[in-house]
Amino acid sequence: MIDTYKKIIRAGGILSLWQGVIPNCARNAVINTAELASYDQIKETVLKYKLLKDNFYCYFVSSACAGFIAVMVGSPIDVIKTRIMNA
């Protein structure tokens, strides 16, 4: 790993170690926002329509759906982030 760091610094300077930090932070912000917001909405809807009680199963279903939504929202950003980091 140290050798890899040395090669990166030699090729592009010390700042090249942080190439891709901004796209990665943007990706994480979008995914976290989508997951947190959708989890609360899904949980409220499940409880409102009495599909499940406020227990483990409700949390599990809500978090699984929120994870799915976060992946669907984050996938295009992941592709962009990876392309920028590999440039």
Z-matrix of the N, CA and C atoms (Angstrom, degrees):
N
C 1 1.432
C 2 1.525 1 110.87
N 3 1.295 2 116.05 1 -41.96
C 4 1.468 3 120.42 2 179.83
C 5 1.537 4 109.32 3 -60.63
N 6 1.330 5 116.03 4 -41.30
C 7 1.459 6 120.26 5 179.19
C 8 1.528 7 110.96 6 -60.82
N 9 1.332 8 116.22 7 -39.74
C 10 1.469 9 120.84 8 178.12
C 11 1.525 10 110.40 9 -63.07
N 12 1.322 11 117.04 10 -44.11
C 13 1.467 12 120.52 11 177.53
C 14 1.529 13 110.83 12 -59.84
N 15 1.315 14 115.87 13 -43.29
C 16 1.471 15 119.89 14 179.86
C 17 1.532 16 110.79 15 -61.10
N 18 1.341 17 116.44 16 -43.42
C 19 1.468 18 120.61 17 179.79
C 20 1.525 19 111.60 18 -63.94
N 21 1.321 20 116.35 19 -41.49
C 22 1.468 21 120.42 20 179.62
C 23 1.522 22 110.12 21 -63.90
N 24 1.331 23 117.04 22 -44.86
C 25 1.467 24 121.25 23 -179.27
C 26 1.520 25 110.42 24 -65.57
N 27 1.334 26 117.08 25 -40.92
C 28 1.457 27 120.85 26 177.87
C 29 1.524 28 111.68 27 -62.22
N 30 1.318 29 116.44 28 -41.49
C 31 1.465 30 121.06 29 -175.45
C 32 1.529 31 112.52 30 -75.20
N 33 1.331 32 117.19 31 -39.38
C 34 1.464 33 118.51 32 -172.87
C 35 1.505 34 116.43 33 -130.77
N 36 1.306 35 118.13 34 3.50
C 37 1.456 36 120.26 35 -177.61
C 38 1.520 37 111.63 36 87.37
N 39 1.305 38 115.61 37 170.63
C 40 1.475 39 121.75 38 -175.29
C 41 1.535 40 112.25 39 -62.33
N 42 1.331 41 116.72 40 -33.89
C 43 1.468 42 119.61 41 -178.81
C 44 1.527 43 112.89 42 -69.46
N 45 1.322 44 117.56 43 -17.79
C 46 1.464 45 119.54 44 178.99
C 47 1.530 46 111.82 45 -68.07
N 48 1.334 47 117.04 46 -16.62
C 49 1.467 48 119.98 47 175.25
C 50 1.533 49 111.45 48 -65.76
N 51 1.316 50 116.30 49 -23.87
C 52 1.466 51 120.69 50 -178.69
C 53 1.528 52 112.90 51 -105.05
N 54 1.315 53 116.71 52 17.07
C 55 1.474 54 120.26 53 178.11
C 56 1.528 55 108.25 54 -68.67
N 57 1.266 56 118.88 55 112.23
C 58 1.455 57 121.48 56 -179.80
C 59 1.522 58 113.82 57 110.39
N 60 1.324 59 117.48 58 0.20
C 61 1.462 60 119.88 59 178.80
C 62 1.529 61 110.34 60 -64.63
N 63 1.318 62 117.56 61 -43.50
C 64 1.466 63 120.95 62 -177.87
C 65 1.529 64 111.20 63 -64.79
N 66 1.342 65 119.55 64 -48.53
C 67 1.468 66 118.19 65 176.90
C 68 1.532 67 113.00 66 -62.03
N 69 1.324 68 117.10 67 -35.59
C 70 1.459 69 120.70 68 179.58
C 71 1.529 70 111.01 69 -67.72
N 72 1.326 71 117.29 70 -41.37
C 73 1.471 72 120.68 71 177.30
C 74 1.523 73 111.02 72 -65.63
N 75 1.327 74 116.93 73 -39.92
C 76 1.469 75 120.32 74 177.88
C 77 1.523 76 110.62 75 -63.25
N 78 1.316 77 117.02 76 -43.30
C 79 1.463 78 121.74 77 178.21
C 80 1.527 79 110.41 78 -60.35
N 81 1.323 80 116.65 79 -47.56
C 82 1.467 81 120.10 80 -179.17
C 83 1.519 82 111.69 81 -63.39
N 84 1.321 83 117.15 82 -38.81
C 85 1.465 84 120.28 83 179.47
C 86 1.520 85 111.03 84 -64.07
N 87 1.319 86 116.85 85 -43.59
C 88 1.470 87 120.49 86 -179.54
C 89 1.523 88 110.76 87 -65.87
N 90 1.322 89 117.29 88 -46.25
C 91 1.464 90 120.59 89 -178.65
C 92 1.526 91 111.24 90 -64.71
N 93 1.315 92 117.32 91 -44.49
C 94 1.471 93 119.99 92 179.85
C 95 1.525 94 111.25 93 -64.52
N 96 1.315 95 116.78 94 -40.69
C 97 1.462 96 120.18 95 178.36
C 98 1.523 97 111.00 96 -62.57
N 99 1.321 98 116.13 97 -46.74
C 100 1.472 99 120.12 98 -179.85
C 101 1.522 100 110.98 99 -62.31
N 102 1.323 101 116.85 100 -41.77
C 103 1.459 102 120.07 101 -177.31
C 104 1.527 103 112.21 102 -69.25
N 105 1.315 104 116.67 103 -46.03
C 106 1.465 105 119.63 104 -178.07
C 107 1.529 106 112.28 105 -66.41
N 108 1.313 107 116.36 106 -44.44
C 109 1.460 108 120.02 107 -178.89
C 110 1.522 109 111.45 108 -66.99
N 111 1.328 110 117.20 109 -42.79
C 112 1.466 111 119.37 110 -178.25
C 113 1.522 112 111.32 111 -70.92
N 114 1.320 113 118.17 112 -34.09
C 115 1.469 114 120.23 113 178.50
C 116 1.525 115 110.51 114 -59.12
N 117 1.319 116 117.20 115 -49.48
C 118 1.462 117 120.77 116 -179.16
C 119 1.522 118 112.08 117 -62.82
N 120 1.317 119 116.27 118 -42.50
C 121 1.463 120 119.76 119 -179.86
C 122 1.524 121 111.43 120 -65.04
N 123 1.314 122 116.68 121 -44.42
C 124 1.466 123 120.64 122 -179.55
C 125 1.523 124 110.09 123 -64.86
N 126 1.310 125 117.04 124 -44.90
C 127 1.466 126 120.63 125 -179.51
C 128 1.524 127 110.82 126 -61.94
N 129 1.329 128 117.29 127 -44.64
C 130 1.466 129 120.46 128 178.20
C 131 1.530 130 111.46 129 -61.08
N 132 1.323 131 116.92 130 -41.22
C 133 1.465 132 121.05 131 -179.82
C 134 1.521 133 111.25 132 -66.89
N 135 1.315 134 116.72 133 -42.86
C 136 1.475 135 120.56 134 178.79
C 137 1.526 136 110.16 135 -61.69
N 138 1.308 137 117.02 136 -42.38
C 139 1.470 138 120.35 137 179.62
C 140 1.527 139 111.57 138 -72.40
N 141 1.319 140 117.38 139 -37.27
C 142 1.465 141 121.32 140 -179.01
C 143 1.522 142 111.36 141 -61.87
N 144 1.322 143 116.53 142 -44.22
C 145 1.461 144 120.39 143 -178.59
C 146 1.530 145 112.71 144 -90.43
N 147 1.333 146 116.09 145 7.40
C 148 1.467 147 123.22 146 176.50
C 149 1.523 148 112.17 147 54.83
N 150 1.338 149 115.53 148 39.66
C 151 1.456 150 120.08 149 176.21
C 152 1.525 151 110.89 150 -73.45
N 153 1.326 152 115.75 151 -34.78
C 154 1.458 153 122.72 152 176.17
C 155 1.522 154 108.49 153 -142.73
N 156 1.314 155 115.14 154 158.96
C 157 1.470 156 119.44 155 173.89
C 158 1.527 157 108.38 156 -82.60
N 159 1.318 158 116.30 157 167.00
C 160 1.460 159 122.33 158 -179.50
C 161 1.530 160 108.78 159 -77.10
N 162 1.334 161 116.14 160 80.42
C 163 1.456 162 121.61 161 -177.75
C 164 1.530 163 109.89 162 -146.55
N 165 1.312 164 115.32 163 -166.28
C 166 1.465 165 121.73 164 -177.26
C 167 1.520 166 112.00 165 -55.39
N 168 1.319 167 117.80 166 -43.69
C 169 1.460 168 120.91 167 -176.51
C 170 1.528 169 111.84 168 -64.33
N 171 1.307 170 116.56 169 -37.98
C 172 1.464 171 120.97 170 176.19
C 173 1.524 172 110.28 171 -63.86
N 174 1.326 173 116.63 172 -44.26
C 175 1.467 174 120.77 173 179.50
C 176 1.520 175 110.67 174 -64.93
N 177 1.332 176 115.92 175 -40.41
C 178 1.460 177 120.35 176 -178.66
C 179 1.527 178 111.02 177 -64.74
N 180 1.326 179 116.94 178 -48.28
C 181 1.470 180 120.93 179 179.97
C 182 1.527 181 110.35 180 -63.47
N 183 1.313 182 116.81 181 -44.34
C 184 1.465 183 120.82 182 -179.66
C 185 1.522 184 111.69 183 -62.29
N 186 1.323 185 116.72 184 -43.82
C 187 1.463 186 119.30 185 -178.44
C 188 1.530 187 111.60 186 -72.34
N 189 1.327 188 117.78 187 -34.37
C 190 1.467 189 119.85 188 176.96
C 191 1.527 190 110.74 189 -65.12
N 192 1.316 191 116.77 190 -43.72
C 193 1.472 192 120.40 191 177.94
C 194 1.525 193 110.78 192 -65.61
N 195 1.318 194 116.88 193 -41.45
C 196 1.469 195 120.38 194 179.03
C 197 1.527 196 110.73 195 -64.52
N 198 1.316 197 117.36 196 -39.08
C 199 1.459 198 120.83 197 176.76
C 200 1.517 199 111.59 198 -63.09
N 201 1.332 200 116.62 199 -41.40
C 202 1.458 201 121.05 200 178.04
C 203 1.528 202 110.60 201 -62.19
N 204 1.319 203 116.64 202 -45.52
C 205 1.468 204 120.91 203 179.39
C 206 1.528 205 110.38 204 -62.73
N 207 1.329 206 117.07 205 -42.32
C 208 1.464 207 120.70 206 179.60
C 209 1.532 208 111.02 207 -62.17
N 210 1.328 209 116.75 208 -39.27
C 211 1.465 210 119.92 209 178.54
C 212 1.526 211 110.41 210 -66.70
N 213 1.314 212 117.34 211 -42.16
C 214 1.467 213 120.74 212 -179.37
C 215 1.535 214 110.98 213 -64.85
N 216 1.322 215 116.65 214 -38.98
C 217 1.467 216 120.55 215 179.09
C 218 1.529 217 110.51 216 -73.77
N 219 1.326 218 116.50 217 -36.76
C 220 1.457 219 120.59 218 -173.72
C 221 1.512 220 116.38 219 -84.06
N 222 1.318 221 117.84 220 -19.14
C 223 1.471 222 119.97 221 -176.27
C 224 1.528 223 113.76 222 -58.61
N 225 1.325 224 119.48 223 -48.20
C 226 1.474 225 118.17 224 178.18
C 227 1.534 226 112.73 225 -61.90
N 228 1.311 227 115.94 226 -36.58
C 229 1.469 228 119.82 227 179.31
C 230 1.522 229 109.85 228 -69.24
N 231 1.325 230 117.28 229 -35.03
C 232 1.462 231 121.43 230 176.07
C 233 1.525 232 111.37 231 -59.76
N 234 1.304 233 116.64 232 -42.80
C 235 1.461 234 121.11 233 179.88
C 236 1.529 235 110.11 234 -62.95
N 237 1.324 236 116.60 235 -46.19
C 238 1.469 237 120.73 236 179.34
C 239 1.525 238 110.50 237 -62.54
N 240 1.332 239 115.68 238 -45.47
C 241 1.472 240 120.66 239 -179.99
C 242 1.526 241 111.02 240 -59.06
N 243 1.309 242 117.39 241 -45.00
C 244 1.456 243 121.40 242 -178.92
C 245 1.521 244 111.17 243 -64.42
N 246 1.313 245 116.68 244 -40.20
C 247 1.475 246 119.58 245 178.75
C 248 1.518 247 111.78 246 -65.57
N 249 1.326 248 116.21 247 -39.74
C 250 1.478 249 119.40 248 178.94
C 251 1.532 250 109.97 249 -66.92
N 252 1.340 251 116.05 250 -42.92
C 253 1.475 252 118.91 251 -177.65
C 254 1.527 253 111.61 252 -68.46
N 255 1.325 254 117.89 253 -29.12
C 256 1.466 255 120.44 254 179.20
C 257 1.528 256 112.93 255 -84.32
N 258 1.329 257 116.89 256 -10.31
C 259 1.473 258 119.89 257 -177.87
C 260 1.515 259 111.25 258 -69.65
